[in-house]
Structures are given as C-alpha cells and as structure tokens.
Amino acid sequence: MALMDIYPTALRLLGRPVLVVGGGKVAARRAKGLLDAGALVTVVAPDAVDAVRQLADSGLLRWEPREYRTQDLETPWFVQTATGVAVVDAKVSAEAEERRIWCVNASDHENSAAWTPAVASVADVKIAVNAGADPRRAMAVRDAVAAALDEGSLPLRHHRRASTKGTVALVGGGPGDPGLMTVHARRLLAEADVVVADRLGPRSVLDDLPEGVRVIEVGKTPGHHPVPQDEINRILVREALAGNRVVRLKGGDPYVLGRGGEELAFCREHDVDVQVVSGVTSAISVPAAAGIPVTHRGLATGFSVVTGHDELGNLPARPDHTVILLMGVKSLARSMATLAASGLPADTPVAIVERGYAADQRVTISTAEGIASRAAEVGVENPAVIVVGDVVRLSPYAPEHLRVTPNLSSTVPVSSPGSYLAPGTPR
Ligand code: SAH
C-alpha cells in the first residue's frame, strides 16, 4: 500500500463507542488517545497492563477481561486491535472489514485499513503525521513541527476570529536580545492579533510579525510618558473586548518595576482573561552582560532591586549586599549620597551598564564616590542598570585597581565572565 493511497481525516469520536482489542502497552496508549478524544472506550483483553486497569478502576473506560468475540463489533464506530498476537489481530480486522468498520491493525501495518499517525497538540492545533511505514520518522517530523509551533517560529495566528472575547497576555520580553525571550513568549507573539509594545525589550521581533498584526506603541521614557498607564490599561481591555488576542510585550519581567500587577488587575476588573508570562529581568541579566553576577560566593550573598526614585536609606549599605538600580541615571548622584550616608564605603565599586545586549552596550565602572562625576563625564543615558557592590570587581570591564579574579575551587570549571554575553564583551 503506497502512502499516496491514504485519505487523512479527523474523526470526531466524542460520545461514540469504540473498541480496543488487547491490553498491552500499545493498546493502553491507543485507549488513552481515544479517551482524550472523548470516545466511549471498551477494552477487551484477558489481561491488561496497569495503565488500562487504572483507567477502568476510575471509570474512564470499560475493561472486559476476556477473549475477543465477534459480537464485540456490534456497537463500535472504530476499532483498534493491538493484542500482540498476529492471528487475533488479523481476525479482528477481517471481521471489522466485513462490517465496514474502520480498524487499525497494530501487528500488520501493510494490511491495516487505517493507520494511526504520530500526533501532537500545540495550543489548539493538532498535528498528525504519517511517514510511510516508518513510525519513528513520523514521530521525528511531528516533534520538529511541534517544537517549531511551540517556539512560535510557525504562523500560529488565527485567521478566523473566534466569536468569543479576546485575551491579554502580559509577556516579559527580556532585556532586548530576542534570544532571551521564553519559548512561551515567542508562541504567544506568533498567535497575537495585536501587540502593545514598550520601548525597551526585544524590539526586533516586532519586524518579524506576520502581516496584519497590529503594533500599538506605548513606550515610556523616564520622566516622559507618551502613553499614560491608565491609557495603556484601557487599550488592553478595549482590544481584548473587540475579540483580539493581545500581547502586552514588556521589557524584562512584567512584575519587576513594570506595573504588570496594575495591568493584570485592570484586565480582571473588566472581566478580560489575562495571563502573565515571566521574562528575564534586566535587573539580573544586564549586569550579567557586563560579566557581573548579582551574587557571588565570598563577595555578595544577596541583592536588592530598587528604582533610582526610591528611598535607598533602608537598604543594607554594604559592599557584600548588591544594590541594583533601575531607572536610576537621573538620580545617580543623590542615590550615591544616600548610600554613603547609610555607611557604604566610598571605594565600593559601581558599574553602569547602558543599553544591555545592544550592539552599542557600554559599561562604565568607578567607585561609589567617583561614579556620578564619571557618568556625567561620559554622558551616561537611560536605559541603564546601575550595580553597586563588590560583585562589580568580577567584571572584565573593571579597571585593574578595582578588579578581583574569581576565587574558584579547583573543581569548578572556569568559564567566561557572563553566561550570555553581549556583542563586544571582552573575555
Ligand atoms: N520590567 C523591567 C524593568 C522596567 S523599568 C525588567 O524587568 O527589566 C525600566 C528600566 O529597566 C530602565 O530604566 C533600565 O534601568 C532597565 N533596563 C531595561 N532594559 C535594559 C537594557 N537593555 N539595558 C539597560 N537597562 C535596561
């Protein structure tokens, strides 16, 4: 039988009786697949593996612990025979054939009236692959397609608008490099009708959106809010209520100084389905792009993430507690004065990482005492992450007198300074 002869179709088995003959592993797998499709499954087999017994015990299928009889074919629409005994399978499929019931014969692929494809589900898409008489090949193709769907590199977008309400996903996009987006984020983007985008985050993915996807720019710059938060909230709800799948693509993580909680609450108040997808926060990843781990044995055991507008006075002002400032460029001098007043030594190293992960990323390192004037000198600008503490000494960008070499035990392999380095990072 050539593969060309098959007619792929999708059986809708909800509530229809089907028969599985056999109680082994293959039969159990088939029974499970049929149950997932909502079929009324009867398993006929003198003995059965635990998986079948458990499904029977919990009332999900009926197990008849006996040999197959011809009368078993009176009710089913569809039959799977997988007894592991070729003559029995042949008998079941021949008798099904006589009664014009479609039957899959697991022990005789060539003569089977129907074949079971390799199947995967991604979101509401089901893919089924037949690849001649080579099930492993079919599985490999299926896995590749499923993985591509999963990571959003295939067009998952709906072309027929659901009659139901739309949804909102608050998606953390990471610090800007698309490689630091999650697989889930990519998938949601591939399904989106509308993307509400920030100025920070992985902007390049916006260029690859399929035609017809609407991008609404709401990007904020510090001290200047082109689209106020209330308005962003209203846009999310308006677009979802119009039936769209809305992705609110945010820089970093939605819940780290990103007002994700407010957007979530507003959507809920308006009865809009909303999910939150964590992202890689710039607070941790941007220092890493400059070779700075926010904690490091012997240098710092904890860290705080705050904004430059915050009252820093209550934080531990010690070189072994890393302080990470977001949106902190404008108030840098004041922040340093506050930390100094709380007792932070003047020679504590401070790094400013501008435009983390961009081709023009720049790292400026000085001491708590000297950083503000150094920043003014070189013209530091937002977006930038400021890191205060002894961990800065590990950066390959640190000037010689501030630098330490990591003190690693001999069993730990020495690797590059950051786990995921931006272009141009010295190693
Ligand atoms: N939710 C975001 C932070 C939003 S606040 C997150 O988890 O990353 C915006 C601040 O993030 C900026 O002012 C800057 O301090 C920092 N930031 C975000 N992306 C950055 C990048 N690529 N390089 C440097 N700083 C960045």
Residues whose N, C-alpha, C, O or C-beta is under 5 A from the ligand:
A	BS01	SAH	P175 G176 L200 G251 G252 D253 P254 V256 L257 G258 V280 T281 S282 A283 V286 L325 L326 M327 G328 V353 E354 R355 G356 P383 A384 V385
